[in-house]
Amino acid sequence: MATRLFSSISVETTLASGISSTATSMTVASGTGTALLGGVTVTAGTQFTVALDPDTNLEEIVFITATATDTFTISRGEAGTSNVAHSAGATVKHVLTSDDLNAFEAGLDGGSGDPVSGLMLMGG
């Protein structure tokens, strides 16, 4: 499983050009890729979650798995969403999904279903 990356300073942007429902890369508005990532560096084995067309009937969750300036390699239709086409100018926004929270909980509980069993408290 890939390590999930998050940023509290990510800045939303837009798609520079439309993408089909089968595209595996997307390009955001010129010069905005770094701000979208909010200081996060995506490397092999990591992913950064974004929504395309958030809060619309076209919303799709994708994982950014590689970057090249303003162009991103993406894994489509994540977190229970479906692959759909998106037009140029569509909003691209970093989001936290229920899948992210489920992965966090699984990490805490080691898969046991008991979040407390996965916690280690340090100190006295």
DACORVEN-V362172 format. One record per pair of residues at least 6 apart in sequence whose ideal C-beta (glycine too) atoms are under 8 Angstrom apart, sorted by sequence separation. I is the first residue (numbers start at 0). J is the second residue. D is the distance in Angstrom with one decimal. If there is no record, write none. Layout:
BEGIN
I&J&D, I&J&D
END
This chain:
BEGIN
18&24&7.9, 41&47&5.4, 51&57&7.5, 52&58&5.3, 65&71&7.0, 66&72&7.6, 76&82&4.4, 108&114&4.6, 111&117&6.9, 18&25&5.2, 51&58&7.1, 52&59&6.8, 64&71&8.0, 65&72&3.8, 75&82&4.5, 107&114&4.8, 108&115&7.7, 109&116&6.8, 27&35&6.0, 39&47&5.8, 50&58&5.7, 51&59&4.8, 63&71&4.5, 64&72&5.2, 108&116&5.8, 109&117&4.6, 50&59&7.1, 51&60&8.0, 63&72&7.1, 64&73&6.9, 108&117&4.1, 16&26&6.1, 50&60&5.6, 51&61&6.2, 63&73&5.8, 64&74&5.7, 104&114&5.8, 107&117&4.1, 14&25&6.0, 15&26&4.5, 36&47&6.4, 49&60&7.5, 50&61&7.8, 62&73&6.6, 106&117&7.1, 107&118&6.2, 14&26&7.1, 15&27&5.9, 48&60&6.4, 49&61&5.9, 61&73&4.3, 62&74&4.3, 14&27&6.2, 15&28&5.3, 48&61&7.7, 49&62&8.0, 61&74&6.3, 13&27&6.6, 14&28&7.7, 15&29&6.6, 35&49&7.2, 48&62&5.9, 49&63&6.2, 61&75&5.6, 12&27&4.5, 13&28&5.1, 47&62&6.9, 48&63&7.7, 61&76&7.6, 62&77&5.4, 12&28&5.2, 46&62&4.0, 47&63&4.3, 59&75&7.0, 60&76&7.6, 61&77&6.0, 46&63&6.5, 59&76&6.4, 60&77&4.5, 13&31&7.8, 46&64&5.4, 60&78&4.1, 78&96&4.2, 79&97&7.9, 12&31&3.9, 45&64&7.5, 60&79&7.7, 77&96&7.6, 78&97&6.7, 79&98&7.6, 12&32&7.7, 60&80&4.7, 78&98&4.2, 10&31&7.2, 59&80&4.7, 77&98&6.8, 78&99&7.9, 12&34&6.8, 41&63&5.7, 43&65&7.9, 58&80&6.5, 59&81&6.8, 12&35&5.0, 41&64&6.8, 59&82&6.6, 10&34&3.9, 11&35&7.2, 41&65&6.3, 59&83&5.4, 9&34&7.3, 10&35&6.3, 41&66&5.0, 9&35&6.0, 25&51&7.6, 57&83&5.4, 59&85&7.1, 9&36&6.7, 10&37&6.8, 36&63&7.7, 9&37&3.4, 46&74&7.1, 57&85&6.6, 8&37&4.3, 48&77&7.3, 6&36&6.6, 7&37&7.2, 8&38&6.2, 9&39&7.8, 36&66&7.0, 41&71&8.0, 48&78&7.5, 6&37&3.0, 52&83&8.0, 6&38&5.8, 57&89&7.6, 6&39&4.9, 52&85&5.8, 5&39&7.4, 32&66&6.7, 51&85&4.9, 60&94&7.0, 4&39&4.6, 25&61&7.6, 32&68&5.5, 60&96&5.8, 4&41&6.6, 14&51&7.3, 32&69&3.9, 52&89&4.9, 53&90&5.9, 31&69&6.4, 32&70&7.4, 51&89&5.6, 52&90&6.1, 60&98&7.8, 30&69&6.9, 32&71&7.2, 51&90&7.4, 53&92&5.0, 29&69&6.0, 50&90&7.8, 51&91&5.9, 4&45&5.3, 6&47&7.8, 28&69&7.2, 50&91&7.5, 53&94&6.6, 2&44&6.1, 3&45&7.5, 4&46&6.7, 5&47&7.9, 27&69&5.1, 49&91&5.5, 50&92&5.3, 1&44&5.6, 2&45&4.7, 3&46&5.9, 4&47&4.7, 5&48&7.9, 26&69&5.6, 27&70&8.0, 49&92&6.2, 1&45&5.7, 2&46&7.4, 3&47&7.9, 26&70&4.6, 27&71&7.4, 49&93&5.4, 50&94&4.6, 1&46&4.4, 3&48&6.8, 25&70&7.3, 26&71&7.7, 48&93&6.8, 49&94&6.5, 24&70&5.9, 25&71&5.6, 47&93&7.0, 48&94&5.8, 24&71&6.4, 48&95&7.2, 24&72&5.4, 25&73&5.7, 48&96&6.0, 23&72&6.4, 24&73&6.3, 23&73&6.3, 48&98&8.0, 22&73&7.7, 23&74&8.0, 48&99&6.2, 23&75&7.2, 22&75&7.7, 15&69&6.9, 21&75&7.8, 20&75&7.6, 35&91&6.4, 37&93&6.6, 35&93&6.7, 25&85&7.9, 1&62&7.4, 21&82&6.8, 20&82&4.3, 1&64&7.2, 20&83&5.4, 20&84&5.0, 27&91&5.6, 19&84&5.4, 18&84&6.7, 25&91&7.4, 17&84&6.7, 18&85&5.3, 17&85&6.1, 17&86&4.7, 17&87&4.8, 14&85&5.9, 16&87&4.9, 14&86&7.3, 15&87&6.6, 17&89&7.6, 14&87&5.7, 13&87&7.8, 14&88&6.5, 13&88&5.1, 14&89&4.6, 13&89&6.3, 13&90&6.0, 14&91&6.1, 12&90&7.8, 13&91&6.3, 11&90&6.0, 12&91&5.1, 11&91&6.4, 11&92&4.1, 11&93&7.4, 9&92&7.8, 9&93&3.7, 6&93&6.2, 5&93&7.7, 5&95&6.9, 5&99&7.7, 3&99&5.7, 3&102&6.1, 0&102&7.2
END
